Amino acid sequence: MDLHGFMKVLARRWPTVLVCLVLAVGAALAATNLTTPVYEARTQLFVATRTGEDTTQLSQGQTFSQARVQSYAAIVPTRQVTKSVVRGLKLRTTPEELASRITAEAPLDTVLINITVRDTVPSRAARIANAVAAHFTAVVEQLERPAQMNPQRAARLPYQPDVSVSPVSLGITQQAVPPADPVSPRPLLNLTAGVLGGLLLGAGLVVLRENLDTSIKTSQALSESTGLPGLGSIPYDRNAPKQPLVTADGHSWRAEAFRKLRANLQFAQVDDRPRIIMVTSSVPGEGKTTTAVNLALSLAEAGMSTCLVDCDLRRPAVAKALGLVEDAGLTTVLIGQSRVEEVMQQVGSCLSVLASGAAPPNPTELLASARMGEVLGELATTYEAVIVDTAPLLPVADTVGLAPLTQGSLLVVRASKTSRDQVRTATEALERVGSRILGTVFNMAATSQSDCYGGYMTYSELPTPRVSAHQKVATMLSVTDLTRKK
């Protein structure tokens, strides 16, 4: 995934990034508010060696102090120091716990010791730091008294020590004072970490979901995945389940999309234009029936004599969508109980509908029969376009048996639901039986305001009379028929 693709994915899945960002910032703020403030008090000691006034002795004493100061720093948090501090300040803690809150360091090439004490109370932190410095000084001077040295160690010193005075002197160069601001928590740092962590977490989840999600998001991705031409992209409309017919609002985006599909279908196969067009999909729920019905209405609107045949004998929906009779139709013709013209129903003057009829026990055999081919051939000689709505390809074998009897197939793919594997399997199934795939229809695609051409779509916002969708279909097709007669 390149940078451009990554930015497009972020833009498409911005709610995931926003949720992660809000959760991370909330966690950072909660951690800041729930964490007890910790303060640090610092004091500094200077280590000196008692020597004579000779320059050589002074230099040797300096070297001696620098060599010892690292060892002194390690003594600061020991029990020998902290026990006296706890007893002297009457602290409600143990020497070991106090030692865990004390830090001592000696910078290189110096004779300084920096002591830091952490505590939840600023004034107490300062008192403890000063007490640690005082008791530590006493401990070091006691340890370094010459009386405690053996003769060999005393002989190695650069000078002869006074047996009553320690050769090392520690002086406090900086007294600890109560700190004004806590060192923990740090609100700004926590907030920054929360923002960065939220963004990284959101971006990581987006990339993970994108890699795991194999559904097709754009019409361009559909064309790249199948190698088939995209004949139409039908925008998503939340009112489509209640108003599946585009004639309910002839100026909507969906209505214009089906007109584009009609035009692309007419001009895509100029030399060998198919008359019997099968509309199918990979799996249920992709909108193939709605696409077939609206495509037939669009063809009829253009003045073409069109026949819509419901060949989905398992879950027929064409008659219900148009408000027609469902009991008599294709199955009664196939079993010889009636002729085609006896069960054909009219919607306006240019659109005829052959409903599915009663549900048969053997739909696969009926649709692949020679009689089915005869019925489609008869319709092709009577109408300029025959639109066949079928069952989904992958769950059942009905469409695979019917496909060779048609002259072309349209594959409907639902945006962000149908996977690449499902589309690939469906196209391979059609190709195996020799079906001519005319192209794909990308259904329920995401739209933006830029998809409108100028202000033409604003006509859809005008109030319209409250009439039924079927009345609108009949009126529109009647007007078209009058125009043709003129």
Number of C-alpha atoms within 10 A of each C-alpha: 9 6 8 9 10 15 13 11 18 18 11 13 18 15 13 16 21 14 15 22 21 15 16 23 21 16 16 22 17 12 15 19 12 10 12 12 17 16 23 25 25 24 21 21 22 17 20 19 19 17 20 11 8 8 10 12 16 16 13 15 22 18 15 17 22 20 15 13 22 19 11 19 19 13 15 25 22 17 16 14 23 24 18 16 24 19 13 12 12 9 13 9 10 13 20 13 10 22 17 12 14 22 16 19 17 20 12 11 11 16 21 24 24 18 23 22 25 23 19 14 15 20 17 19 25 25 18 26 26 25 20 25 26 17 18 25 22 14 16 18 16 15 14 15 17 20 16 13 13 9 10 8 10 15 12 9 13 15 15 12 17 12 12 9 15 19 20 21 18 20 14 17 13 13 15 24 18 17 16 11 12 17 12 15 17 13 14 12 12 20 19 13 15 22 20 15 18 23 20 15 18 23 21 13 16 21 17 11 13 15 10 9 14 15 20 22 20 16 21 12 13 23 16 11 14 16 11 15 17 20 21 22 25 24 22 16 16 9 8 13 9 7 15 20 24 26 23 19 17 15 17 20 22 24 21 18 17 25 20 18 22 21 16 15 19 13 10 15 11 9 7 8 15 20 20 24 24 27 27 30 30 26 23 17 13 22 19 26 26 20 24 25 26 21 26 28 30 25 24 26 24 17 20 19 18 27 29 27 28 26 30 23 25 18 13 21 20 25 22 11 16 16 12 16 16 17 15 19 27 28 24 20 21 19 13 11 9 15 15 17 12 11 19 17 20 14 21 22 21 23 26 22 24 28 29 28 21 16 17 15 10 11 19 18 15 21 26 19 15 12 15 20 16 13 15 18 16 12 21 18 11 13 17 17 23 28 26 27 28 27 27 24 23 18 11 13 17 24 27 25 16 24 27 18 21 21 18 21 25 24 27 28 31 28 24 16 16 21 19 18 14 18 24 13 14 20 20 14 19 20 15 9 13 13 21 18 19 20 22 26 27 26 23 21 17 16 14 7 8 7 11 14 10 9 7 11 15 12 12 13 10 7 7 9 5 7 9 10 19 18 13 18 21 18 16 18 22 17 15 19 19 11 10 10 7 5
